[in-house]
Amino acid sequence: MTTVPAVVADLRRRLEEERSAIIGEIALGDHLAPGFLRILADVQTGIDAIDADRIDQPDPTQARLRVRDVDGEPLALGIFAQNGDATAVELSPLRALNLAGDLIAAARRRMTWATN
């Protein structure tokens, strides 16, 4: 069975090959064809999206949080420690909104500090 990371890596490799082929076609031509430039931009966008997704992937050895939102069940926040321990905390919808607001406010403050 092929894993998702392997499929994504293969897709990225194929996009890189396509990008090289398009650049070769553009280089061999005697003028810039807008169609090739558009395709080149689209291919590069695909590569960039794959790379951005890799950056966002959590390191499984680090502590992390996950939201569990299953219809018909209480909303829960899963907490996973670096040592592999895990627990879940049930949240009312109102408490979840309050927590989300607190997280957004804290993140905004840090983003402001980072850009100053």
Summary of the structure (lengths in Angstrom):
residues: 116
radius of gyration: 21.9
end to end distance: 48.2
largest distance: 64.6
contacts: 231
relative contact order: 0.07
helix: 61%
strand: 15%
